[in-house]
Amino acid sequence: VQLVESGGGLVQAGGSLRLSCAASGSTYRITAMGWYRQAPGKQRELVAAIISGGGSSNYADSVKGRFTISRDNAKNTMYLQMNSLKPEDTAVYYCNAKGYYPRDDYWGQGTQVTVSS
């Protein structure tokens, strides 16, 4: 499975961005997908995740009510709509896909999101 993120960039506080993650290859292995982020000097953290069927999702408390995760199974693409962005949202955002087995753990290359105050 290969994952390619896009949509990062520089935005002012209060603005919006939409990240995309396109999956290719053995996508049938994927059971869940998620977005993680890592700010300088901090550990990588889960931002949001969604089950393969596109139903159940969960969010970090810090982004609840501002971010929305979604998935278009026909396009093998996952999205993260980010609204009301804050400077503390600045980080590299990574797409992740997981399957049934521990070895099925895939990562994208990351996309930078910078929110200026």
Residue frames relative to the residue before (quaternion, step in Angstrom):
aa qw qx qy qz dx dy dz
V 1.0000 0.0000 0.0000 0.0000 0.00 0.00 0.00
Q 0.1106 -0.7715 0.6244 0.0516 3.55 -0.96 0.94
L 0.1364 -0.7882 0.5987 0.0406 3.53 -1.02 0.89
V 0.0383 -0.7935 0.6072 -0.0110 3.56 -0.88 0.97
E 0.2112 -0.7871 0.5711 0.0982 3.54 -0.67 1.18
S 0.0351 0.7623 -0.6462 -0.0096 3.52 -1.31 0.41
G 0.6416 0.5793 -0.3776 0.3320 3.54 -1.32 0.21
G 0.5004 0.6459 -0.4463 0.3650 3.58 1.18 -0.03
G 0.1873 0.7892 -0.5749 0.1079 3.54 -1.30 0.11
L 0.5926 -0.5441 0.4590 0.3769 3.50 -1.36 -0.36
V 0.0742 0.7925 -0.5988 0.0885 3.56 -0.83 0.98
Q 0.4896 -0.6458 0.4941 0.3148 3.56 -1.15 0.54
A 0.6399 -0.5125 0.4032 0.4065 3.54 -1.23 0.48
G 0.7537 0.3265 -0.2848 0.4942 3.53 -0.96 0.97
G 0.5996 0.5860 -0.3508 0.4171 3.56 1.25 -0.25
S 0.4045 -0.7028 0.5406 0.2242 3.53 -1.38 -0.08
L 0.0236 -0.7490 0.6613 0.0337 3.49 -1.33 0.51
R 0.1730 -0.7554 0.6156 0.1432 3.54 -1.24 0.44
L 0.2049 -0.7722 0.5938 0.0956 3.54 -0.75 1.10
S 0.1472 -0.7656 0.6202 0.0863 3.54 -1.17 0.68
C 0.0844 -0.7644 0.6373 0.0496 3.53 -1.21 0.63
A 0.1300 -0.8058 0.5765 0.0371 3.54 -0.46 1.23
A 0.1892 -0.7877 0.5806 0.0816 3.56 -0.80 1.05
S 0.0087 0.7821 -0.6228 0.0168 3.54 -1.10 0.75
G 0.6297 0.5152 -0.4016 0.4204 3.54 -1.27 0.26
S 0.8076 -0.2527 0.2104 0.4895 3.55 -1.06 -0.81
T 0.0020 -0.8596 0.5105 -0.0207 3.55 0.69 1.10
Y 0.5262 0.6316 -0.4213 0.3830 3.60 1.20 -0.32
R 0.5851 0.5939 -0.3644 0.4150 3.58 1.24 -0.40
I 0.6187 0.6059 -0.3359 0.3705 3.58 1.14 -0.63
T 0.1004 -0.7889 0.6044 0.0490 3.56 -0.93 0.97
A 0.7947 0.0346 -0.0135 0.6059 3.57 1.18 -0.45
M 0.1248 -0.7773 0.6128 0.0693 3.53 -1.19 0.60
G 0.0041 -0.8190 0.5736 -0.0146 3.53 -1.15 0.51
W 0.3520 -0.6804 0.5955 0.2419 3.49 -1.40 0.18
Y 0.0891 -0.7550 0.6489 0.0317 3.51 -1.05 0.92
R 0.1096 -0.7798 0.6069 0.1077 3.55 -1.25 0.26
Q 0.1069 -0.7757 0.6198 0.0531 3.50 -1.24 0.56
A 0.1943 -0.7697 0.6033 0.0768 3.52 -0.68 1.18
P 0.6571 -0.5157 0.3591 0.4162 3.61 -1.15 0.48
G 0.8385 0.1733 -0.1468 0.4953 3.55 -0.87 0.99
K 0.6857 0.4475 -0.2833 0.4992 3.58 1.25 0.07
Q 0.5594 -0.5906 0.4596 0.3565 3.53 -1.28 0.35
R 0.5701 -0.5644 0.4651 0.3743 3.51 -1.25 0.47
E 0.0732 -0.8146 0.5753 0.0059 3.55 -0.92 0.91
L 0.5074 -0.6297 0.4943 0.3188 3.54 -1.19 0.59
V 0.2450 -0.7652 0.5825 0.1230 3.54 -0.91 0.98
A 0.7696 -0.1906 0.1768 0.5833 3.58 0.81 -1.03
A 0.0763 -0.7900 0.6075 0.0316 3.54 -1.18 0.60
I 0.1049 -0.7892 0.6041 0.0343 3.54 -1.21 0.60
I 0.4521 -0.6774 0.5113 0.2744 3.55 -1.03 0.84
S 0.6926 -0.5396 0.2964 0.3757 3.55 -1.12 0.77
G 0.6763 0.5058 -0.3054 0.4398 3.58 0.94 -0.78
G 0.5134 -0.6737 0.3990 0.3512 3.55 1.28 -0.11
G 0.5458 0.6492 -0.3963 0.3516 3.56 1.22 0.12
S 0.8226 0.2431 -0.1190 0.5000 3.54 0.12 -1.30
S 0.0343 0.7824 -0.6206 0.0397 3.55 -1.04 0.85
N 0.0784 -0.7824 0.6134 0.0740 3.54 -1.23 0.35
Y 0.2325 -0.7883 0.5661 0.0641 3.53 -1.23 0.66
A 0.5200 -0.5646 0.5290 0.3618 3.51 -1.28 0.42
D 0.6021 -0.5880 0.3947 0.3687 3.56 -1.05 0.73
S 0.6493 0.5657 -0.3155 0.3986 3.57 1.02 -0.79
V 0.7647 0.3452 -0.1958 0.5076 3.61 1.18 -0.41
K 0.4144 0.7224 -0.4695 0.2933 3.59 1.24 -0.10
G 0.7981 0.2609 -0.2222 0.4956 3.53 -0.94 0.97
R 0.7261 0.3827 -0.2361 0.5203 3.60 1.26 -0.23
F 0.7685 0.2870 -0.1473 0.5526 3.58 1.03 -0.79
T 0.0901 -0.7781 0.6193 0.0541 3.55 -1.18 0.64
I 0.1969 -0.7707 0.5975 0.1014 3.55 -0.83 1.03
S 0.0558 0.7883 -0.6105 0.0531 3.55 -1.05 0.77
R 0.1760 -0.7825 0.5906 0.0891 3.52 -1.28 0.33
D 0.1937 -0.7351 0.6414 0.1039 3.52 -1.09 0.87
N 0.2722 -0.8104 0.4960 0.1521 3.57 -0.09 1.29
A 0.6115 0.5629 -0.3559 0.4273 3.59 1.05 -0.68
K 0.7468 0.3597 -0.1968 0.5237 3.57 1.12 -0.69
N 0.3453 -0.7454 0.4919 0.2884 3.59 1.30 -0.08
T 0.5291 0.6205 -0.3973 0.4209 3.55 0.99 0.82
M 0.1767 -0.7608 0.6185 0.0860 3.51 -1.08 0.87
Y 0.1866 -0.7927 0.5747 0.0804 3.56 -1.10 0.72
L 0.0976 -0.7367 0.6590 0.1159 3.50 -1.34 0.34
Q 0.1509 -0.7725 0.6138 0.0615 3.54 -0.48 1.22
M 0.0729 -0.8132 0.5772 -0.0116 3.55 -0.60 1.16
N 0.0288 -0.8012 0.5963 -0.0405 3.55 -0.59 1.21
S 0.8188 0.2184 -0.1721 0.5022 3.55 -1.30 0.34
L 0.1007 0.8468 -0.5152 0.0854 3.54 0.91 0.90
K 0.2138 -0.7657 0.6007 0.0844 3.51 -1.15 0.80
P 0.6447 -0.5192 0.3770 0.4154 3.60 -1.16 0.43
E 0.6572 0.5219 -0.3177 0.4413 3.60 1.04 -0.67
D 0.5602 0.5703 -0.3977 0.4503 3.59 1.27 0.02
T 0.4525 0.6962 -0.4451 0.3353 3.57 1.27 -0.15
A 0.3296 0.7147 -0.5464 0.2863 3.55 -0.72 1.12
V 0.4692 -0.5619 0.5561 0.3934 3.50 -1.36 -0.09
Y 0.2109 -0.7865 0.5738 0.0878 3.55 -0.78 1.07
Y 0.1377 -0.8051 0.5765 0.0217 3.52 -0.84 1.09
C 0.3353 -0.7001 0.5987 0.1978 3.51 -1.14 0.77
N 0.0544 -0.7948 0.6045 -0.0003 3.57 -1.01 0.86
A 0.0613 -0.7720 0.6315 0.0385 3.53 -1.14 0.72
K 0.1078 -0.7951 0.5961 0.0294 3.54 -0.99 0.89
G 0.2201 -0.7693 0.5876 0.1205 3.53 -1.23 0.59
Y 0.7772 -0.3502 0.2541 0.4569 3.54 -1.28 -0.34
Y 0.7647 0.3493 -0.1740 0.5127 3.56 1.05 -0.76
P 0.6358 -0.5522 0.3729 0.3895 3.63 -1.11 0.60
R 0.6471 0.5241 -0.3369 0.4393 3.59 1.03 -0.68
D 0.6306 0.5143 -0.3391 0.4721 3.59 1.19 -0.34
D 0.3795 0.6709 -0.5215 0.3659 3.53 0.36 1.34
Y 0.0244 0.8449 -0.5243 0.1030 3.55 -0.16 1.34
W 0.1490 -0.7964 0.5844 0.0443 3.55 -1.13 0.80
G 0.3945 -0.6689 0.5741 0.2595 3.49 -1.23 0.59
Q 0.6623 -0.5367 0.3644 0.3749 3.55 -1.33 0.09
G 0.5255 -0.6442 0.4013 0.3844 3.57 1.24 -0.30
T 0.0813 -0.7681 0.6333 0.0479 3.52 -1.22 0.60
Q 0.4173 -0.7355 0.4841 0.2247 3.55 -0.87 1.01
V 0.0642 -0.7477 0.6601 0.0333 3.52 -1.06 0.89
T 0.0181 -0.7968 0.6029 -0.0356 3.55 -0.73 1.10
V 0.0981 -0.7915 0.6030 0.0168 3.56 -0.74 1.09
S 0.2066 -0.7987 0.5575 0.0928 3.54 -0.58 1.16
S 0.4259 -0.7156 0.4989 0.2401 3.56 -1.09 0.72
